[in-house]
């Protein structure tokens, strides 16, 4: 029984580790995407930055809500 228990817990620990690495990879990709979008915005002609940054903020906020399966109602945000 003890060997079975150890195998099972080792397998679960491995699966948890793999899930954590997947989440980390996804978060890294999101950060790189955000930085690329900000860089692209700052390369626009002068005057467009504020509007584009507001749009980017809304998009990134919605992406984060979606990525973590969070409903805006759960966050009790006033928009």
Helices and strands as residue ranges (DSSP letters): H 2-42, H 49-67, H 72-75
